[in-house]
Amino acid sequence: MLSRPMLTVHEVADLLKVKETTIRAWIHEQSLRAVKFGRDWRVAQKDLEAFVNERANRPPERPES
């Protein structure tokens, strides 16, 4: 089952500081993975993290071992 609750379009927009219409556009163009429940879209936190990481200007730093 889900380990973390899924985020609404409103919550994702608030986190990324963009408009909800931008989030819906990313979902529509399949840039951001989302699941539709009735009329509403939900985004898993891991999918949001992947979306952001794909757009980063450099790879994440690796912790020293």
Summary of the structure (lengths in Angstrom):
residues: 65
radius of gyration: 13.2
end to end distance: 32.3
largest distance: 46.3
contacts: 135
relative contact order: 0.19
helix: 42%
strand: 14%
